[in-house]
Amino acid sequence: MNILVNLPPDFFRQPELSVVFQRLDPLGVVRRTSHNTAEEIRKDLAWAEAVLMWSWPVLDEALLDAAPGLVFRGHIDLRRRDARLALDRGMAVSVSRAGFSPAVAEMALALVLNLLRRVSDYHAQMRLGTESWVKDFPRDIDPRERQLTGREVAVIGFGAVGRRLGELLQPFHPRLRVVDPFAPEEAIRSLGGERRELRDALRQSDVVVLCAASNQGTSHLLGREEIALLRQDAVLVNVARAALVDTAALLERVGRGEVMAALDVFDREPLASGHPLRNLPQAYLTPHRAGGVIESVQRNIAWLIDDLEAHAAGRKLSRPLTEAMLPGLDD
């Protein structure tokens, strides 16, 4: 089998991935490339019988027509329209994007706890020597610092990330509200959650975590009116996509000290050095690192190779692209 692995160059330089890639050697001839455009990948794709890649270059009709020997596609991620084309063609396609979900869910939980318990604030104060020690306990407790246990928590988007976050929240016994019209009722109830409409969930929750895909139906899902519904001192965490939120409206409420926000994603990345978010005390920022642990990358590649092995052996795929996955994919 001719196997094309088209991934960014550093995938091939990362020692922790070398053992994973070695699993391809018994399966056939492996060609490693880092193409970014359709023109660059065309010749190698025409050679390939299987391809492992992220979501780019887009494998459109013309590229697929020029690759008649291609029988298996393994993608770390896939855009909705590209997934639609792959399904229409009936090709064997695996998608491993859920390999990021455990790490993203853990980051979401960490950010929630950080905001509620002001961990970053205390750390920064200790570094600078400006911390306040207990003097008039309990009168000196800031009421904005709260425990997570028993809080009202809304999870918006209950795919792989949202469900894993729901599992991680279980020891805290939250009152869990789920906003996701596509999530199975059984999955929600198994974690003690209740399905809610978006605006109801925003009004009722102390903590709101965004885990939804970014597509036409979710663009500015939290617009100015929705952000206005957030409770005083609510905590908003976005580990999904910046396009879900009207950043200007969020900036206003955070700037007035009415809500706290932890953001891992931004409208433009890298975030501009002079962006107003950098100067807001109640905005906690991380540089799009929620899924960025080496275990995530190892898992994503390993799952694609698992399915390539299964396809070669005539077995059922473990991570197949399905119609049910389409609502959870980005546009």
Buried (B, 14 or more C-beta within 10 A) or exposed (E): BBBBBBBEEEBBEBEEBEEBBEBBEEBBEBBBBBBEEBEBBBEBBBBBBBBBBBBBBBBEEEBBEEBEEBBBBBBBBBBBBBBBBBBEEEBBBBBBBBBBBBBBBBBBBBBBBBBBBBBBBEEEEEEEEEEEEEEEEEEEEEEBEBEBEEBBBBBBBBBBBBBBBBEBBEEBEBBBBBBBEEBEEEBBEEBEBEBBEBEBBBBBBBBBBBBBBBBEEBBBBBBEEBBEBBBEBBBBBBBBBBBBBBBEBBBBBBBEEBBBBBBBBBBEEEBEEEBEBEEBEBBBBBEBEBBBBEEBBBBBBBBBBBBBBBBBEEEEBEBBBEEEBBBBBBE
